[in-house]
Amino acid sequence: MSNRERRKMIKNLNLELSSKARFDSIDGASLVEKDLPRKKFIINSLLASGLSIIAGSPKVGKSWLVLDWCVRIAKGKDVWNLHTDSGTTLYLSLEDDESRLQDRLTAITDEVPSDVHFVTDCSKLDERLEEQIQTFVDEHMDTVLIIIDTFQLIRSAKNDSSYSNDYLEVQKLKKLADELKIAILLVHHLRKQGDSDPINEISGTNGIAGCADALFVLKKSNRTQGNATLFCTGRDIEDREIELAFSKEDCTWKMTADSAENPNMLLPDEMNLLIEMMKAEKYFNGINAEFLERYNAYSGKNLSARILKRMMNKWKYDLNDNHVYFKSYKENNIRKVEIKYDFEIDNSDSEYVRYDKYDENIAV
């Protein structure tokens, strides 16, 4: 083979290789060394750039909450003692007119900043909404947050409630938020059917919740109450429950408790009662049935031995963090539990904390 023929063959081979579809991959060592920007938080530890959803029942107070966020972020003021990244905010308040917005603004603040903007009508997702958002950000380069209230009013008119359509609609806004490096927050509703996990109550298929970077659910235990819980979860934030009280004086939600500061808030009521019981009793060593009887009498619950033991195993490390330690064992073929409250135990070397995960052989 001549050199000319060899060069031609190599050229054809390179052309063939270059035309093949391939991944734009990065190896692990390079990824670790790559200098990447930190995730931007609009509200420190709570609301990051990307696509988030806040959901709640109708008239529960979602719009008051997000309006307050818009104003505070535009002013550079903290939200519930959490630092904000100040900048221009845009509130697409699609269920209101300017008169109602004016009333609400004057209710929550005496000083309305010029960096908070409002829209009461816009295009839908399958029309020119993305272009409208892009243009606004081009004209206001310091934009950090856009709130769309409500998500339903920007959705396409076609009657498609499938998982794929739900995901694709949310994905459009997520891609836009990522490209613009801003936070887009969709206000949405809950379905009527309840669930033990409030996040599962978000209306629509899992395509909506699955695509979002963060999810917030504002929920009252009773509609007539002025208190509510904001349940928070996401890719860039820790699971969190924030207890809120609505102030009729200035129509804003005030934080009364935060699970990030008080981890016991994330424990189920049954385990908090167990901690209280062990603080009082200090120590128990005996058969499971007797311990269950004591627990139910103290707590006012009516748990079975199996349910109590499962909960204790599931929340074992949280119990340890609250100085409650236990171990299960058999003696003469009888299942027993030894449990104590001890503030002095060092978790690193205590025999009470070195147990495997739940074991059917020792559980009641």
C-alpha positions, -999 to +999 in steps of 0.1 A: +000+000+000+014+034-010+016+063+014-011+081-006-035+052-002-026+049+035-034+086+041-067+083+022-077+052+043-068+070+076-088+101+064-119+079+056-116+062+090-114+095+108-145+107+089-164+076+098-154+079+135-164+116+136-198+109+122-208+085+149-230+096+178-212+097+211-215+110+246-198+141+257-185+124+288-160+135+315-139+111+336-143+111+374-108+124+381-113+154+359-148+161+373-134+162+408-107+187+398-130+208+377-137+243+390-175+246+392-196+274+405-214+269+438-251+265+438-268+298+441-293+303+469-320+330+467-331+322+502-302+307+521-306+269+526-342+271+514-347+283+479-320+277+453-318+286+416-336+261+394-372+251+393-392+248+425-429+242+432-449+254+462-483+237+466-512+240+489-550+239+491-570+268+477-570+300+498-545+284+523-522+315+521-497+305+493-500+338+475-494+359+506-463+338+513-447+341+478-456+378+476-438+384+509-408+365+495-408+386+463-408+419+482-382+408+508-358+395+482-361+427+461-353+447+493-325+423+503-342+416+536-340+382+554-368+357+551-374+341+585-338+349+596-325+334+564-302+356+543-315+364+508-296+371+476-311+405+467-321+412+431-350+419+408-381+397+413-410+391+390-444+379+402-468+366+376-500+369+396-523+355+371-554+351+394-553+387+405-558+422+390-537+453+398-563+465+424-560+434+445-522+434+441-521+470+453-542+461+484-519+432+492-487+452+488-499+479+511-509+453+536-475+436+539-452+466+536-450+504+539-421+506+514-425+488+481-392+485+462-389+493+426-371+460+420-402+439+424-423+436+392-458+423+386-476+407+356-513+398+356-515+383+322-490+363+300-487+337+273-489+300+279-461+275+278-469+264+243-471+300+231-444+326+239-440+324+277-404+313+276-396+342+252-413+367+276-393+354+305-361+356+285-368+392+274-376+403+310-343+388+323-324+405+294-339+438+304-333+432+341-300+415+343-300+412+381-332+391+382-330+363+408-366+350+412-397+346+390-429+333+406-457+320+385-491+319+403-506+296+393-489+269+372-522+257+358-528+291+341-497+288+319-502+252+309-511+243+273-548+241+265-546+205+252-562+179+274-532+158+282-527+148+319-501+121+312-468+117+331-448+125+300-467+157+293-465+168+330-428+162+330-421+179+297-440+211+307-421+214+340-389+205+322-393+235+298-393+259+328-365+240+346-343+242+315-350+279+312-342+286+349-310+267+347-299+285+315-307+319+331-293+309+365-324+321+383-351+306+405-385+299+390-412+291+416-445+276+404-475+280+427-496+248+424-525+230+442-529+198+462-552+169+452-582+163+474-570+128+484-548+130+515-515+111+521-493+105+550-465+123+531-477+158+522-454+159+492-474+131+476-505+153+477-492+176+450-517+177+421-509+158+389-487+129+381-453+123+395-439+139+364-446+173+380-429+167+413-402+144+398-389+171+374-387+199+400-355+207+419-374+215+451-409+210+465-427+229+492-462+221+506-480+246+528-506+228+548-529+235+577-542+208+600-575+228+601-586+254+576-598+278+602-565+278+621-539+305+616-510+281+618-496+260+590-465+238+583-443+243+553-429+209+542-397+212+522-376+187+502-353+189+472-321+181+455-301+210+469-319+214+503-324+192+533-358+178+543-373+204+565-405+213+583-411+250+591-439+259+615-457+291+605-483+315+620-502+339+599-502+375+611-534+394+604-516+426+613-494+426+582-507+396+564-474+377+564-464+342+576-441+343+607-418+313+615-425+298+649-403+267+647-378+252+622-368+215+621-333+226+609-329+242+643-349+216+663-343+181+648-370+167+671-396+182+648-388+156+622-394+127+646-429+113+646-450+120+677-446+084+689-408+088+691-409+122+708-432+106+734-408+077+738-380+102+745-401+120+771-410+087+787-373+076+790-363+110+803-387+103+831-381+066+837-344+065+828-341+027+824-361-004+815-349-040+810-376-067+805-400-084+782-413-064+752-449-068+762-444-051+795-425-022+779-452-018+754-478-016+782-458+011+799-453+030+767-490+030+757-500+040+792-476+069+792-482+081+756-520+075+753-513+056+721-525+021+712-495+007+693-488-029+688-455-043+699-444-049+663-452-013+652-434+002+682-403-019+676-403-011+639-405+026+646-377+024+672-354+006+647-362+031+619-355+061+642-327+045+662-300+070+654-324+099+660-332+084+694-295+081+701-291+118+692-316+124+720-297+102+744-321+072+742-303+039+736-318+004+733-309-031+723-332-061+717-322-096+728-336-131+736-334-148+770-349-183+775-366-178+741-384-147+754-379-114+735-367-086+756-356-050+753-331-030+773-335+008+769-321+037+788-319+075+788-283+085+794-269+119+787-234+108+794-231+080+768-205+086+741-222+074+708-188+065+694-182+035+717-215+026+733-227-010+730-262+004+727-256+020+693-238-008+675-267-028+661-275-039+626-306-028+609-340-042+617-338-080+623-370-101+621-354-127+644-352-103+674-382-081+667-416-087+683 
